């Protein structure tokens, strides 16, 4: 395949009309055998690790024409579309015969261990092979389902992409895989299919990878997807995982380091990677993600921070004061932003005043509904991820409150958030819902 001469290139057999069909069947069988051999190799053994790289390179070579030197010749340029169709046909056959299952086996065995056995180039090759059929099928639901179930559910995959294979992570970004998968999984039927295939533990790994991708996209696509799409996906996956959680130990349960007593078995690969899965899940309540998820709170605060512009009054409203208000908002910690929004609501209610521009903000308004739904998602995280509950409540990630007051304050904030969420979900706003304001003081 590295020769520019037709007589010396393996592709020449496929260009012979009498041999084309035989060549295609031969290549499909060879690549299928390569997949089966890959499933049996162990990446931690150096000799077999080299074989993994060899067979991955074989699959990479015959599933696209961009490495075929003969195609670069001007004389063969007209044949490129036909050859591309040929490689797409080979890829389609591999997908039907379990390509994604093979790639999943290689990734799980090579990454889900104390120290990753796969190197960056091998990981990049695997992600390239996983993306090629998806792109060729124009991101069809079937291929999105396969890559979600078999690739994005690999424990700590995104962590290893960040640390070992940044080129592969960039490929995911350029193909907008995070956005496409969230769009796909937000449909209830698709989410149910994905979860029923993965069940509890690997669905939790899928959630961890999506959260990690959201963190990596916090300044790009996350603001567009945060609400309602990502919020819904995270909440539903947490709820689905919670269906396998029990409150008591029994002969049918075993201990899960994240979920507690769990009714599904944990395999060796999961046990060795759960520490990193935890670190991925922690990004859900990191300060940068919290700011994006609760960005609607800034609208409530901006109405208070920005002075009302009166064209007859030349004494107060300037461009510099507006810039200063937005600068103050960006420097707020999440807890201060939440407190400021509620203080504003309390002051306008108690004084009978109105918001900037007139009218008070009601519970059914889009901004309040958004905050309620995001609170609901984090409330579900606290209840489902039972072994991370105190990490959510007392960790420095979410509230950025200095010790030693952090622990008690966060417990109070949790109780207040729960009360606020219940009040909002019931459509009522009893004075007891002001608990958060009192506790924050």
C-alpha positions as CSV (number, residue, x, y, z in Angstrom):
1,X,0.0,0.0,0.0
2,X,3.0,2.3,0.3
3,X,3.9,1.9,-3.4
4,X,3.0,4.5,-6.0
5,X,3.3,1.9,-8.8
6,X,0.1,0.1,-9.7
7,X,2.0,-3.2,-10.3
8,X,3.4,-3.2,-6.8
9,X,0.3,-2.0,-4.9
10,X,-2.1,-4.4,-3.3
11,X,-5.0,-2.3,-4.6
12,X,-4.2,-3.4,-8.1
13,X,-6.0,-6.7,-7.5
14,X,-9.2,-4.8,-6.7
15,X,-8.9,-2.7,-9.9
16,X,-9.0,-5.8,-12.0
17,X,-12.6,-6.4,-13.1
18,X,-12.2,-10.2,-12.9
19,X,-10.8,-10.1,-9.4
20,X,-12.7,-7.2,-7.8
21,X,-15.4,-9.2,-6.1
22,X,-12.9,-11.8,-4.9
23,X,-10.6,-9.0,-3.6
24,X,-13.5,-7.4,-1.7
25,X,-14.5,-10.7,0.0
26,X,-10.9,-11.4,0.8
27,X,-10.3,-8.0,2.4
28,X,-13.5,-8.4,4.5
29,X,-12.4,-11.8,5.8
30,X,-8.9,-10.6,6.5
31,X,-10.1,-7.6,8.5
32,X,-12.7,-9.7,10.3
33,X,-9.9,-12.1,11.4
34,X,-7.8,-9.1,12.5
35,X,-10.7,-8.0,14.7
36,X,-11.0,-11.5,16.3
37,X,-7.2,-11.6,17.0
38,X,-7.4,-8.1,18.5
39,X,-10.0,-9.3,21.0
40,X,-7.6,-12.0,22.2
41,X,-4.5,-9.9,22.7
42,X,-3.5,-8.4,26.1
43,X,-2.1,-4.9,25.9
44,X,0.0,-5.3,29.1
45,X,2.2,-7.9,27.4
46,X,4.8,-5.9,25.4
47,X,4.9,-8.3,22.5
48,X,1.1,-8.5,22.2
49,X,1.0,-4.7,22.6
50,X,3.0,-4.4,19.4
51,X,0.6,-6.8,17.7
52,X,-2.3,-4.7,18.7
53,X,-0.6,-1.7,17.0
54,X,0.0,-3.8,13.9
55,X,-3.6,-5.0,13.6
56,X,-5.0,-1.6,14.3
57,X,-2.8,-0.2,11.5
58,X,-4.2,-2.9,9.2
59,X,-7.8,-1.9,10.0
60,X,-6.9,1.8,9.6
61,X,-5.3,1.3,6.2
62,X,-8.1,-0.6,4.5
63,X,-11.0,1.5,5.9
64,X,-10.0,4.7,4.1
65,X,-8.0,5.7,1.1
66,X,-6.1,8.7,2.6
67,X,-3.0,6.5,3.2
68,X,-3.0,4.9,-0.2
69,X,-0.1,6.4,-2.1
70,X,-1.4,5.2,-5.4
71,X,-4.5,7.4,-5.0
72,X,-2.3,10.5,-4.7
73,X,-1.2,10.1,-8.3
74,X,-3.0,12.5,-10.7
75,X,-3.7,9.5,-13.0
76,X,-5.8,7.7,-10.3
77,X,-7.5,10.8,-8.9
78,X,-10.8,10.0,-10.9
79,X,-10.9,6.6,-9.2
80,X,-10.9,8.1,-5.7
81,X,-14.8,8.3,-5.3
82,X,-15.2,4.7,-6.3
83,X,-12.4,3.6,-4.0
84,X,-14.0,5.6,-1.1
85,X,-17.2,3.7,-1.7
86,X,-15.3,0.5,-1.6
87,X,-13.8,1.3,1.8
88,X,-17.2,2.4,3.1
89,X,-18.5,-1.0,2.0
90,X,-15.8,-2.8,3.9
91,X,-16.4,-0.6,7.0
92,X,-20.1,-1.4,6.8
93,X,-19.4,-5.1,6.8
94,X,-17.0,-4.8,9.7
95,X,-19.6,-2.8,11.7
96,X,-22.2,-5.6,11.1
97,X,-19.7,-8.2,12.2
98,X,-18.9,-6.4,15.5
99,X,-16.2,-3.8,14.9
100,X,-17.4,-1.6,17.8
101,X,-17.4,-4.6,20.1
102,X,-13.8,-5.3,19.2
103,X,-12.8,-1.7,19.8
104,X,-14.5,-1.8,23.1
105,X,-12.6,-4.9,24.2
106,X,-9.3,-3.4,23.3
107,X,-10.1,-0.1,25.1
108,X,-11.4,-1.7,28.3
109,X,-8.5,-4.1,28.6
110,X,-5.9,-1.5,27.8
111,X,-7.3,1.4,29.8
112,X,-9.2,0.0,32.8
113,X,-6.3,-0.9,35.0
114,X,-4.0,0.7,37.5
115,X,-1.8,2.0,34.7
116,X,-3.0,2.4,31.1
117,X,-1.4,-0.2,28.8
118,X,-2.4,1.5,25.6
119,X,-0.3,4.4,24.3
120,X,-1.6,7.6,22.8
121,X,-1.2,6.6,19.1
122,X,-3.1,3.3,19.6
123,X,-5.9,5.2,21.4
124,X,-6.0,7.8,18.6
125,X,-6.2,4.9,16.0
126,X,-9.1,3.3,17.8
127,X,-11.0,6.5,18.0
128,X,-10.4,7.1,14.3
129,X,-11.8,3.7,13.5
130,X,-14.8,4.3,15.7
131,X,-15.5,7.7,14.0
132,X,-15.1,6.6,10.4
133,X,-18.3,4.6,10.0
134,X,-20.2,7.3,11.9
135,X,-19.1,10.0,9.5
136,X,-19.7,7.8,6.5
137,X,-23.2,7.1,7.7
138,X,-23.7,10.9,8.2
139,X,-24.2,10.5,12.0
140,X,-27.1,8.2,11.8
141,X,-28.9,7.1,14.9
142,X,-27.8,3.5,14.6
143,X,-24.1,4.5,14.5
144,X,-24.6,7.1,17.3
145,X,-26.1,4.3,19.4
146,X,-23.1,2.0,18.7
147,X,-20.5,4.6,19.5
148,X,-22.3,5.6,22.6
149,X,-22.8,2.1,23.9
150,X,-19.4,0.6,23.0
151,X,-17.0,3.6,23.0
152,X,-18.2,6.4,25.3
153,X,-19.2,3.9,28.0
154,X,-15.6,2.7,28.4
155,X,-14.6,3.7,32.0
156,X,-12.5,6.9,32.2
157,X,-12.1,7.1,28.4
158,X,-12.2,10.9,28.3
159,X,-9.7,11.1,31.1
160,X,-7.2,9.1,29.1
161,X,-8.0,11.1,25.9
162,X,-7.1,14.3,27.9
163,X,-3.9,12.8,29.3
164,X,-2.6,10.4,26.6
165,X,-4.3,11.2,23.3
166,X,-5.3,14.9,22.9
167,X,-5.4,14.5,19.2
168,X,-8.2,12.0,19.6
169,X,-10.0,14.4,21.9
170,X,-9.7,17.1,19.2
171,X,-11.2,14.6,16.7
172,X,-14.3,14.3,19.0
173,X,-14.5,18.1,19.1
174,X,-14.2,18.5,15.3
175,X,-16.9,16.0,14.7
176,X,-19.1,17.6,17.5
177,X,-19.6,14.1,19.1
178,X,-20.5,15.5,22.5
179,X,-23.3,17.6,21.0
180,X,-24.6,14.8,18.8
181,X,-24.6,12.2,21.6
182,X,-26.4,14.5,24.0
183,X,-29.0,15.3,21.3
184,X,-29.4,11.6,20.6
185,X,-29.6,10.4,24.2
186,X,-32.0,13.1,25.3
187,X,-34.8,11.3,23.4
188,X,-36.4,9.0,26.1
189,X,-36.5,6.0,23.8
190,X,-32.9,6.2,22.8
191,X,-31.9,6.8,26.4
192,X,-33.8,3.7,27.4
193,X,-32.2,1.6,24.7
194,X,-28.7,2.8,25.7
195,X,-29.3,2.2,29.4
196,X,-30.9,-1.2,29.1
197,X,-27.9,-2.3,27.0
198,X,-25.3,-0.9,29.5
199,X,-27.3,-1.4,32.8
200,X,-26.1,0.3,35.9
201,X,-22.3,0.4,36.2
202,X,-21.3,1.1,32.6
203,X,-24.2,3.6,32.3
204,X,-22.5,5.4,35.2
205,X,-19.2,5.4,33.2
206,X,-21.1,6.8,30.2
207,X,-22.4,9.6,32.5
208,X,-18.9,10.2,33.9
209,X,-17.5,10.5,30.3
210,X,-20.3,12.9,29.3
211,X,-19.7,15.0,32.4
212,X,-16.0,15.1,31.6
213,X,-16.7,16.1,28.0
214,X,-19.1,18.8,29.3
215,X,-16.2,20.1,31.4
216,X,-13.8,20.2,28.5
217,X,-16.5,22.0,26.4
218,X,-17.4,24.5,29.2
219,X,-16.4,27.5,27.1
220,X,-17.6,26.1,23.8
221,X,-20.7,23.9,23.3
222,X,-21.7,23.5,27.0
223,X,-23.5,26.8,27.3
224,X,-25.8,25.9,24.4
225,X,-26.5,22.3,25.7
226,X,-26.5,22.8,29.5
227,X,-30.3,23.4,29.7
228,X,-32.5,21.6,29.0
229,X,-30.7,18.9,27.0
230,X,-27.7,18.0,29.2
231,X,-29.6,18.6,32.4
232,X,-32.2,16.1,31.3
233,X,-29.7,13.5,30.2
234,X,-27.7,13.7,33.4
235,X,-30.9,13.6,35.6
236,X,-32.4,10.6,33.7
237,X,-29.1,8.6,33.7
238,X,-28.8,9.2,37.5
239,X,-32.4,8.1,38.0
240,X,-31.8,5.0,35.9
241,X,-28.7,4.1,37.9
242,X,-30.7,4.7,41.1
243,X,-33.1,1.9,40.1
244,X,-30.4,-0.7,40.9
245,X,-29.5,0.9,44.2
246,X,-30.9,-0.7,47.4
247,X,-30.8,0.5,51.0
248,X,-29.8,-2.8,52.6
249,X,-27.3,-5.5,52.0
250,X,-28.5,-8.8,50.8
251,X,-27.3,-11.9,48.9
252,X,-28.2,-10.2,45.7
253,X,-26.3,-7.0,46.2
254,X,-22.7,-5.9,46.5
255,X,-21.0,-2.7,47.6
256,X,-20.5,-0.1,45.0
257,X,-18.0,2.7,45.9
258,X,-20.1,5.4,44.3
259,X,-23.7,4.2,44.5
260,X,-23.8,2.1,47.7
261,X,-25.5,-1.3,47.8
262,X,-25.9,-2.3,44.2
263,X,-27.9,-5.1,42.6
264,X,-25.6,-5.5,39.6
265,X,-22.2,-7.2,39.6
266,X,-18.9,-5.3,39.2
267,X,-16.2,-6.8,37.0
268,X,-12.5,-6.4,37.5
269,X,-12.2,-3.6,34.9
270,X,-14.8,-1.5,36.7
271,X,-13.2,-2.0,40.1
272,X,-9.8,-0.8,38.9
273,X,-11.2,2.3,37.3
274,X,-13.8,3.6,39.8
275,X,-11.4,6.0,41.5
276,X,-11.0,7.9,38.2
277,X,-14.7,7.6,37.5
278,X,-15.3,9.4,40.8
279,X,-12.9,12.2,39.7
280,X,-14.9,12.6,36.5
281,X,-18.2,12.7,38.3
282,X,-16.8,15.4,40.6
283,X,-16.6,17.7,37.6
284,X,-20.4,17.9,37.6
285,X,-20.2,20.2,40.7
286,X,-17.0,21.9,39.8
287,X,-17.2,25.7,39.9
288,X,-16.9,26.2,36.1
289,X,-19.7,23.8,35.3
290,X,-21.9,25.1,38.1
291,X,-21.6,28.6,36.7
292,X,-22.8,27.4,33.3
293,X,-25.6,25.2,34.6
294,X,-26.9,28.1,36.8
295,X,-26.3,30.8,34.2
296,X,-30.0,31.7,34.3
297,X,-29.4,33.0,37.9
298,X,-27.3,35.8,36.4
299,X,-30.5,37.2,34.7
300,X,-32.1,37.5,38.2
301,X,-29.0,39.2,39.5
302,X,-28.4,41.5,36.6
303,X,-31.9,43.0,37.0
304,X,-30.8,44.0,40.5
305,X,-27.2,45.0,39.7
306,X,-28.0,47.2,36.7
307,X,-29.6,50.6,37.6
308,X,-32.7,51.6,35.8
309,X,-32.0,54.0,32.9
310,X,-34.1,57.1,33.0
311,X,-33.7,59.3,30.0
312,X,-34.7,62.4,32.1
313,X,-32.1,61.6,34.7
314,X,-28.5,62.3,33.6
315,X,-26.9,61.3,36.9
316,X,-26.4,57.6,37.2
317,X,-26.5,55.2,34.3
318,X,-23.2,55.0,32.3
319,X,-21.4,52.4,30.2
320,X,-18.8,52.1,32.9
321,X,-21.3,51.2,35.5
322,X,-22.8,48.5,33.2
323,X,-19.4,47.0,32.6
324,X,-18.7,47.1,36.3
325,X,-21.9,45.2,37.1
326,X,-21.1,42.4,34.6
327,X,-17.5,42.2,36.0
328,X,-18.9,41.8,39.5
329,X,-21.2,38.9,38.3
330,X,-18.3,37.0,36.6
331,X,-16.3,37.2,39.9
332,X,-19.1,35.8,42.1
333,X,-18.8,32.3,43.5
334,X,-21.8,30.1,42.8
335,X,-23.1,30.4,46.3
336,X,-22.9,34.2,46.2
337,X,-24.8,34.2,42.9
338,X,-27.6,32.0,44.3
339,X,-27.8,34.1,47.5
340,X,-27.8,37.4,45.5
341,X,-30.7,36.2,43.3
342,X,-32.8,35.1,46.4
343,X,-32.0,38.4,48.2
344,X,-33.3,40.2,45.2
345,X,-36.5,38.2,45.2
346,X,-37.0,38.7,48.9
347,X,-36.4,42.5,48.8
348,X,-38.8,43.0,45.9
349,X,-41.5,40.9,47.6
350,X,-41.2,42.6,51.0
351,X,-41.2,46.1,49.6
352,X,-43.8,45.5,47.0
353,X,-41.3,46.8,44.5
354,X,-40.9,45.6,40.9
355,X,-38.0,44.5,38.7
356,X,-36.1,46.6,36.4
357,X,-38.4,47.3,33.5
358,X,-41.5,46.6,35.6
359,X,-43.3,43.5,36.8
360,X,-42.2,41.0,39.4
361,X,-40.7,37.6,38.4
362,X,-43.2,34.8,39.0
363,X,-42.5,31.2,39.9
364,X,-43.7,30.1,36.5
365,X,-41.2,32.3,34.6
366,X,-38.6,30.6,32.4
367,X,-35.7,31.7,34.6
368,X,-37.2,30.3,37.8
369,X,-38.3,27.1,36.1
370,X,-34.8,26.6,34.7
371,X,-33.2,27.1,38.2
372,X,-35.8,24.6,39.6
373,X,-34.9,22.0,37.0
374,X,-31.2,22.4,37.5
375,X,-31.7,22.1,41.3
376,X,-33.7,19.0,40.6
377,X,-30.8,17.5,38.7
378,X,-28.3,18.2,41.5
379,X,-30.8,17.0,44.1
380,X,-30.9,13.7,42.1
381,X,-27.1,13.5,42.1
382,X,-27.0,13.9,45.9
383,X,-29.6,11.2,46.4
384,X,-28.2,8.7,43.8
385,X,-24.5,9.1,44.3
386,X,-24.9,8.3,47.9
387,X,-21.2,7.8,48.6
388,X,-20.3,11.1,47.1
389,X,-23.0,13.1,48.9
390,X,-20.7,14.6,51.4
391,X,-18.2,15.4,48.7
392,X,-20.9,17.3,46.9
393,X,-22.0,19.2,50.0
394,X,-18.6,19.9,51.6
395,X,-16.2,19.9,48.6
396,X,-14.5,23.1,47.6
397,X,-15.5,22.5,44.0
398,X,-19.1,23.7,44.2
399,X,-19.2,26.6,46.7
400,X,-15.6,27.7,47.1
401,X,-16.2,28.4,50.7
402,X,-13.1,28.4,53.0
403,X,-12.9,26.0,55.9
404,X,-13.8,25.5,58.7
405,X,-17.3,26.9,58.1
406,X,-17.8,25.0,54.8
407,X,-19.2,21.8,56.2
408,X,-22.1,23.2,58.3
409,X,-22.9,25.9,55.7
410,X,-23.1,23.3,52.9
411,X,-25.4,21.0,54.9
412,X,-27.7,24.0,55.5
413,X,-27.5,25.0,51.9
414,X,-28.4,21.4,50.9
415,X,-31.4,21.4,53.1
416,X,-32.5,24.8,51.8
417,X,-32.0,23.8,48.2
418,X,-34.1,20.7,48.8
419,X,-36.9,22.9,50.3
420,X,-36.6,25.3,47.4
421,X,-36.8,22.5,44.9
422,X,-39.9,21.0,46.5
423,X,-41.6,24.3,46.7
424,X,-40.9,25.2,43.1
425,X,-41.9,21.7,41.8
426,X,-45.3,22.0,43.6
427,X,-45.9,25.5,42.2
428,X,-46.0,27.1,45.7
429,X,-43.6,29.4,47.4
430,X,-44.3,29.2,51.1
431,X,-42.2,31.5,53.4
432,X,-40.3,28.5,54.6
433,X,-38.8,28.4,51.1
434,X,-36.8,31.5,52.2
435,X,-34.7,29.3,54.5
436,X,-31.7,29.5,52.1
437,X,-31.6,33.3,52.5
438,X,-31.6,33.1,56.3
439,X,-29.0,30.3,56.4
440,X,-26.7,32.1,54.0
441,X,-26.6,35.0,56.3
